[in-house]
Each structure stands twice: as structure tokens, then as C-alpha cells.
């Protein structure tokens, strides 16, 4: 939950920061350019559903973890170069998650290089929680970035796709907005998302330091 709250906050703060850079200060004036989870927490999407997922998973139920933050308010009419702004603001949250994942992976490599993990190491007593935290930050943020790239409303990928599609195809994306969330839930619960994510998961584990590949 700690990693999830931080990751969602970074994602939404990324949207707010990028929107401000393109001339829309709506989110900044509402205090959304911050990593403080209180500014981005949605009672249902950030707390209720993730906590329920953790509880039911602990009880043995197969429930996919899904969560979201309070949508970042933007005013596209105030953006400079609206098409570029729409793509950059949409992708900013994904980039924030990728930065966290890269930092976490880098810290795992640094710990491995300096022999901070393993028998007799300086951090031996705290090794398990530290590695668990870094691995969770790495894997969860890779998953969040990939998930948000999917071209289904209301995910960021659909907004990027909407910008680059010809006008004749945009009604298809607009029609999906009514059913996008249902499609996503079905994809996660039926294992379709797991199949699509499988190559990314393999690459993610391949990039781990060799000493941590048993995670």
C-alpha cells in the first residue's frame, strides 16, 4: 500500500506538472503538483478497492490488484500547442512511474554491486524488507506504466491514441468511453491482461541483478 500510494501520487503529479508547463495552471492552483498522497487519494480507487484486493488475495481469492487516484483536473483550452500538450500531459504520469521503476532497479544494482545484501553484509538484518520494498516499487511501477499505455478509455493510452488518429476514427474511441472501464475489468479478471503483460514481466525479471533473480 505504501508503494501504491506513492506511485499513484507520482503519476497524478506528473500530469499536473506537465499541464502547468503547457500553460494550464488549474492543477497547480489546486495543489496537485505534489507527492503528498492526500492530494491525490480517491476514497474508492486508492483505498477501498486496493485494500479489498489485498484482503481477498490474502484469503486465497484470485483478484487482480487495481487502483487509481483522483483525476487530475486540466483545461485543454489553456494549453499551448494542444495536440502536443495532450500527448505530453497524458504520457507524463507514465514517465513518472517509469522513473520510479528505474530508480528502484538502480538501487538494487547498487546494493548488489556494493555487496549490501547477502550473508555477512551490512544490511543483512534489514535485507528482506529493503529488497521487498525496492522490488515492489520496481515491478508495480512497470505494471502501472504498461497498464496506462493500453488504448482503452479512461487510460492515458487512449488519449494519446485519440490525438494521433485521423478524425474519421476518433468516434470509435469516443464510443469506447462508455464501456472502457468494464472492458479493463474483464481483461484483468479473465487473465487477458496477464497474457498481454507476460513479455513485459519476463523482460522485467531479466533486468534484475543476478543475485535477486530468485524473487
C-alpha positions in Angstrom: 0.0 0.0 0.0 2.9 2.4 0.7 4.3 1.8 -2.7 0.9 2.0 -4.4 0.0 5.3 -2.7 3.4 6.9 -3.7 3.2 5.6 -7.2 -0.3 6.8 -7.8 0.6 10.2 -6.3 3.7 10.5 -8.6 1.6 9.5 -11.6 -1.1 12.2 -11.0 1.6 14.8 -10.0 3.3 14.1 -13.3 0.1 15.0 -15.2 -0.3 18.2 -13.1 3.3 19.3 -13.6 3.2 18.8 -17.4 -0.1 20.5 -17.8 1.3 23.5 -16.0 4.3 23.6 -18.3 2.0 23.8 -21.3 0.2 26.8 -19.8 -2.7 25.4 -17.7 -2.2 26.1 -14.0 -5.5 24.6 -13.0 -4.0 21.6 -11.2 -1.1 23.6 -9.7 -3.5 26.1 -8.1 -5.4 23.1 -6.6 -2.2 21.8 -5.0 -1.8 18.8 -7.2 1.9 19.1 -8.1 2.9 17.2 -5.0 3.8 13.7 -3.9 1.6 14.1 -0.9 -0.9 11.2 -1.2 -3.7 13.2 0.5 -3.9 15.5 -2.6 -4.4 12.5 -5.0 -6.3 9.9 -2.9 -9.6 8.7 -4.3 -11.5 7.0 -1.4 -12.7 4.2 -3.7 -9.9 3.8 -6.2 -6.9 4.5 -4.0 -8.1 3.0 -0.7 -11.2 0.8 -0.8 -10.6 -1.3 -3.9 -6.8 -1.9 -3.3 -7.4 -2.8 0.4 -10.2 -5.2 -0.6 -7.9 -6.7 -3.2 -5.1 -7.3 -0.6 -7.6 -8.8 1.9 -9.3 -11.2 -0.6 -5.9 -12.2 -2.1 -4.6 -13.0 1.4 -7.7 -15.2 1.9 -6.9 -17.1 -1.2 -9.1 -15.5 -3.7 -7.8 -14.7 -7.2 -8.5 -10.9 -7.5 -6.4 -8.6 -9.7 -5.0 -5.5 -7.9 -6.4 -2.4 -9.5 -6.4 1.2 -8.2 -6.4 4.8 -9.4 -6.0 8.3 -8.0 -8.2 11.3 -8.0 -8.3 12.5 -11.7 -6.0 15.5 -12.3 -8.1 18.5 -13.5 -6.8 20.1 -16.7 -8.2 22.7 -19.0 -7.1 21.9 -22.6 -8.3 25.3 -23.8 -5.4 26.9 -21.9 -2.8 24.6 -23.4 -0.2 25.9 -25.9 0.0 23.6 -28.9 -2.9 21.5 -27.9 -2.1 18.2 -29.7 1.5 18.1 -28.4 0.2 19.1 -24.9 -2.4 16.3 -24.9 0.2 13.7 -25.7 2.8 15.0 -23.2 0.3 15.5 -20.4 -1.1 12.0 -20.9 2.4 10.4 -21.0 3.7 12.4 -18.1 2.2 10.1 -15.5 3.6 7.0 -17.3 7.0 8.6 -17.3 6.8 9.3 -13.6 6.1 5.6 -13.0 9.0 4.6 -15.2 11.4 6.9 -13.4 10.4 5.3 -10.1 10.9 1.9 -11.6 14.4 2.8 -12.9 15.5 4.3 -9.6 14.3 1.2 -7.7 16.2 -1.0 -10.2 19.3 1.2 -10.0 19.2 0.9 -6.1 19.0 -2.9 -6.4 22.0 -2.9 -8.7 23.9 -0.5 -6.4 23.2 -2.7 -3.4 24.3 -5.8 -5.3 27.5 -4.1 -6.5 28.4 -2.9 -3.0 27.5 -6.3 -1.5 25.0 -4.7 0.8 22.8 -7.8 0.5 23.5 -11.4 1.4 25.2 -13.3 4.4 27.5 -11.1 6.4 26.5 -7.9 4.6 26.0 -4.6 6.4 22.2 -4.7 5.7 21.7 -8.3 6.4 19.3 -7.7 9.3 17.2 -5.4 7.1 17.7 -7.2 3.8 14.3 -8.7 3.3 12.1 -5.6 3.8 14.5 -3.4 1.8 14.6 -5.8 -1.2 10.9 -6.3 -0.9 10.2 -2.6 -1.0 12.6 -1.9 -3.9 11.3 -4.9 -5.9 7.7 -3.9 -5.3 8.4 -0.3 -6.4 10.1 -1.6 -9.5 7.5 -4.2 -10.5 4.4 -2.2 -9.6 5.5 0.9 -11.4 6.4 -1.1 -14.6 3.0 -2.6 -14.4 1.3 0.8 -13.9 3.2 2.3 -16.8 2.3 -0.6 -19.1 -1.3 -0.7 -18.0 -1.8 3.1 -18.6 -0.4 2.8 -22.1 -3.3 0.5 -23.1 -5.5 2.3 -25.6 -8.8 2.0 -23.6 -10.6 4.9 -22.0 -10.1 6.2 -19.4 -6.4 5.2 -19.5 -3.7 7.6 -20.8 -3.0 5.4 -23.8 -6.5 6.2 -25.2 -5.8 10.0 -25.0 -2.5 9.6 -26.8 -4.2 7.4 -29.5 -7.1 9.9 -29.8 -4.6 12.6 -30.6 -2.7 10.7 -33.4 -5.7 9.1 -35.0 -7.4 10.7 -38.1 -10.6 12.4 -37.4 -12.6 9.7 -39.1 -11.5 7.1 -36.5 -11.9 9.2 -33.4 -15.6 8.4 -32.9 -14.5 4.8 -32.2 -12.5 5.9 -29.2 -15.4 8.1 -28.0 -17.8 5.2 -28.2 -15.4 3.1 -26.1 -15.6 5.6 -23.2 -18.9 4.2 -22.0 -17.5 0.7 -21.8 -13.8 1.1 -21.3 -13.7 0.5 -17.6 -15.8 -2.6 -17.9 -13.5 -3.9 -20.7 -10.5 -3.3 -18.5 -12.0 -5.2 -15.5 -12.9 -8.1 -17.7 -9.4 -8.2 -19.2 -7.9 -8.3 -15.8 -10.2 -10.8 -14.2 -10.1 -13.2 -17.2 -6.3 -13.2 -17.4 -6.2 -11.4 -20.8 -4.1 -8.6 -19.3 -1.7 -11.1 -17.7 -1.2 -12.7 -21.2 -0.5 -9.3 -22.7 1.8 -8.3 -19.9 3.7 -11.6 -19.9 6.6 -10.4 -22.2 7.0 -7.3 -20.2 7.1 -9.4 -17.0 9.8 -11.6 -18.5 11.9 -8.6 -19.5 11.4 -7.1 -16.1 12.8 -10.2 -14.3 15.6 -10.4 -16.9 16.8 -6.9 -16.0 17.1 -7.8 -12.2 20.6 -8.2 -10.7 21.5 -11.9 -10.9 21.7 -12.2 -7.1 18.0 -11.2 -6.9 16.6 -13.2 -9.8 15.1 -15.7 -7.2 12.5 -13.1 -6.2 
